[in-house]
Amino acid sequence: MDIANLNFESGWKIIKEEAIEKIEKYLENDNIEKNENLFSAKEYTRLYTVVYNMCAKKNPFCYSKEVYRKYGESLSIYAVDKIKPLLKDKSEIKKTKFLIDAWFKYSFYTNWMNKFLRYLDRYYVEYNSSLCLSAYTKNIFKMTLFNDLRGCIQNIIYEIYDNLRKDEKEEEKKLFCDLVLLYKELDKESNEKMYEHDIEKKVLENIDSYYKKEGENWISKLNFDDYIILIENSIEKEFQKNKSLNLNEETCEKVTNIIVRILIYEKLDFLLSNKKNIFDLLKNNNLRCLRRTYILFSYCTEAIEGLKRFIGEYVKTEGNNLKEKYVDMSKNINTNTSTSETTSNITNNLIKDQIDRDNLVTNEKDSETISIMKKIADIVEIFNYTNNKENFFEYYRIYLANRLINNIYISLNIEKKFIESLYYLCGSQYTSKLGGMIQDIMNNNMLNNKFWDYIDRKYTTNKNELNSNYVKNFFSVKILNKGYWPPLEKTSMKLYDNFSKFIESFEEYYKSENKNRKLEWVYELSEVILEYPFNDTLYYLYCNVVNAQILLLFNKYKYINYDIVKNELQLDLKTFTNNMFSCLFYFKIIQSTDDIVDWISSSFYINKNFSYIRNKVYIKKAAASLSKEHEQTKEDRTMAIEAAIVRVMKIHKKLFYDQIFDYVKKSLPTFSPTNQVIEKKIDLLVEREYIQKEENSQVYVYIP
């Protein structure tokens, strides 16, 4: 027969005889191979050509509409006449199994026919806004077979899902998975959402019913720890089960939310009624259960707020207990200090005996060093658990600077050992500056020796000028590399000759050795010892250059005020106030002419009734200079946090709310932002449409 010029009847006859009847005959067999090559390439080409010749011509010889309609009729007849009668007089479970087999055969049928009729999809469907062949054939299956059994399938789904919790039978599990796949296939190219209405709805009903019943038993019989563990295990168990049943991720999340709602939110009053549960976890350092509790409670705002409140109360209670403990210790220390003067004479006698005990001293020093090294190991171990290591290093750098500048460190070797321990944990990123500070102090002895040699060489011919012995007794310098040390306050002031001559000599020497370096003098961190004979007692006033110059004004003036200080020393009011405050109010070396002190207008004079329990008076406070005016400004890390969130979401595509916090903190090794900061950045990125939150869930999705 000439297939180039076919009318509808002759063309459809070829399709029916060579394609439809052959497929239907094959489907009568019990064993159907899904990938069976039922048609050869030659047969396929012939059938496709027949369809093409029937549909590619212009009206009235274009039969696309007739072929489309006739194909639907053939499928309906096959379903109604050959499949539907076999469903009668069967139980619900057998009907469901038979429907799955029928769908398998029906899919085989339509897959082949849709290949032959593909030309309809390319032109007829597009131009006439009809259903594509895939949707068209699925619609016929639903109307002829599926809709009649839909109520039966819903009952089977609920029953099987409930049975799988008690006894997981492979046959039932396979049937459930096949039903899920059937629903997913029928939902494609459709807006009916049958999966949600039939499968998901029944699964959620079953979950709700089961955990409402079990939840009452669990909370009445189990303690808090076991109850939280059981919730976590239930969520994990249901998640794995639903995944194995091919349920959607959205369904798995809804199941989790229902479990949390029933077992936590609805039982929240009972869970939070006894704060002792949370206190015991904190007291016993039960981090695993605390982590479980935090993750599960984070699903509900009220739950996490209650947990925060309990933790806050615990910290406050423990803090008050520690405060009382150390207040008592402080009182004991003060009591012991009051006896120090009594034991002073005894100590002096013991010192004479101690000189001859070199070996014993050595052993004691070794013991003390071992004790200190043990403390260092303990501190490093605690440090390893801190989150914000950057802040620790900033504060440690300030305290180390105080010790090194004021010579109150135990040993440079011990300081180096501690820094080395930190280096092994964190690398040179944090410790390079600390090592530089130690090196500066070690270099200063050599630097001062070179300076004294320079003085000897320069003034060797003129004995009336400076000499090294004279300079050694009165002047030494600490050179601090600006890149290593914390920011230091620099005060501008006019120096007396007895100070300036030493400084000028050193600057002259330093420039000769280091032509490209600039010196900046930090007077408030210096140390000057003034001898102050008063009432048959010689006092030594340990102060800085600023204190010393102001106090030396009393050799020239009986009364001084800010105007005199300003003219003589060119100091600003703030520096004058800061440096003389302790002299006036604490040590009472000076007094004011006014009862209420006004630092601008009041006059000051030497206190004639001055006395102090020791002859060494430490006026200067270097620690304040280092930390008071130079609190570290936190970097604006907004961009780094936002970039980390976007990077994490781009990699994982979809994450739970709590998972975002964990991944972001891991991706920021140099600092650890708080959860509140990350939370704000997540909200900002949602507003700017980098990520979006799924409705009724704690899941965030990356927007490409």
C-alpha positions, 0 to 999 in steps of 0.5 A: 500500500502506498503510504505517501497518500493516505486518508484517515481510515486507511492510515489508522487501519495501519496503525491499529493493525501494526502497532496497537494490536501487536502491543495489546497482544504482547501485554496479554503475557504475564511476564512483561519486559519494560525495555522490550524492543517490540518493534524493529527500526524498520517497523518504527520508521514505517509507523512514524512515517504513516503518522507524519503523512497523515498529519503533516499535510494542509487541510482538508488532508491533515488528520492530526485532530482525528488521530489525537482523538482516536488514540484516546478512544483506543486507550479508553477501550483498552482500559475499560474492556480489558483491564477494568473487568479484572478488578471486580470481586477482589479485596482492596489489597488485591485491587491495589496490587492489580492496579500497579500491574495495570499501570505498568502495562499501560505505561508500556503501551503508551510509551511505544504509542507516544513514540509513533505519534510524536509528531502530534506533540511537536505541532498539533498539541502546541498550536491547539493548546491541547494536553501533551501526549504524556498528560493526555494518556495519564488523564485517561488512566485516571478517569477510566481506572484510577479514580474508581480505586482512589478511596481504596488506595488511601485506606491501604496507604494508611494501613501499610504505613502503620504496619511498617512501623510494627513489622517491616514486610518487604512485600508491603514496603514494595507495594507502598513504594510502587504507589508512591511512584504511581502518584508521582508519575500521575502528578507530573504535568498535572496540578491536582497534587494527588500525592499531597492529598492522598499519600502525604495526608494519610502519612501525617495523620498516622504520625499525628495519631501514633505520637499523640498516644506514645507521647503521653506514655513517654513523658510520664515514664521517662526522665528528661534525658531519656525523653529528649534522646527518644525524641531525637531517635524517633525523628531519625527513625521516621526520616530514614523510614520515609526516605526508604519509602521514596517519600518527598523531602517536604513530607519528611520535614513535615513529619519532623515538624509534627513530632516536634510539635506533639512531643515538645511544643504541646508538652512544653509546660511540663518540660519547663516546669522543672528547671532542675532538669536543665541545671543537672545537664549544665552541672554534669557538663552533659554536652551531648544531651545539651546539644540535643535539647538545644537543636530540638528546642530551636524548632519552637521559639517559646522552647528556646526562650525557656532554655535560654532563661534557665541557662541564664539563671544557672550562670547567674547562680553559679557566678554568685557562688563563685563571687562569694567564694572569692570574696571570702578568699580575698578577706583571708588574703587581707588578714594575712597581709596585715601580719606581713609587717610582723614577720618582716624581721623574721624574713630578714634573718631567714634570708641570710641563711638562705644564701648558703642553700644554693642547691635547695634554691635550685630544687625549689625553682625547678619545682616552681617551674614544673608547677607553672608549666602544669598551669600553662598546660591547663590554661592552653587546654581550656583555651582550646575550647574557647570560641572567640580566640581572636578576643582572647589574643587581643586581651592577652597581648595587652596583659603581656605588654603590661608585664613586660614593660613593668618587669613583673613577669616571672621569666621570659622563658616561661612566657615564650613556652606559653606562646609556643603552646598557643602556636602549636594550637593556632599557628603564627597567625595569632602568636607572631606579634606575641613572639615579637614582643618577647624578642623586643624585650630580649633585644633591649639589653644589647641595645642599652649596652651599645648606647652606653658604649657610644656615650663612653666613646663620645664623651671620653675626652670631656669628663664634665659631660655624660659618661656611661657609669652616670647614664647607667645609673639614671637612664635606660631605654625599651624600644618597642616595635610598633607592629607588635605592641598594642596601641600606646598613648603618646603624650606631648610635653616639654621636658626638663633639661635633666630628662631631655639631655638623656633623650637627646643623646639616645636619639642621636645614637639611634639615628646613627644606627637606624637611619630609616626608623622613627622614635616616638616616646611614650612618657606615661609608660616610663619609670622614674624614681624620685627621692622624697625625704619627709619627716625623717623618712626617705620615700621613693616615689615610683612614677612616670616622666609626666608624674615626675615633672609635675611633682618637681614643680613643687621645688620651684612653686609652693602652690601649683595649678593647671595654668602653671603646669600648662605654661611650664610643661605644655600639658593638656588638662586630661593628661594632668588630671589622669596623672595626678589623680592618685597623688591627690586622692589615694596617696595624698602626697598633695592636697587642694586648696578647695574642698571640691576639686576643680582641676582647671582652677584649683591650686595644689600644695605638698601635704605636710601630713603625708605618711605611707606604710611603706617607703616605696610608693608606686604612683604610676599605673601602666596597665590603665595606659595600655587598656583605658584609652585603647579599647580595640575597635571590632572589625566590621565583619558583616561582609565576611559573615554574609559571604560565608552564608551565601557560600554555604548555601550555594554548596548545600542548596538546602539546609535546616536553620541550625545547620546553617549556623554550624557550617558558617562557623566552621567556614570562619576559622579566624573568628566565631560570630554569635548566633544572633549576628548570623541570624540577623544576616540570614534575615537580611539575605532573605530580604535581598533574595539570596536565600528563601525560607520554605513555608511552615518549616525551618528549611532555607533554600539557595536562590541561584 
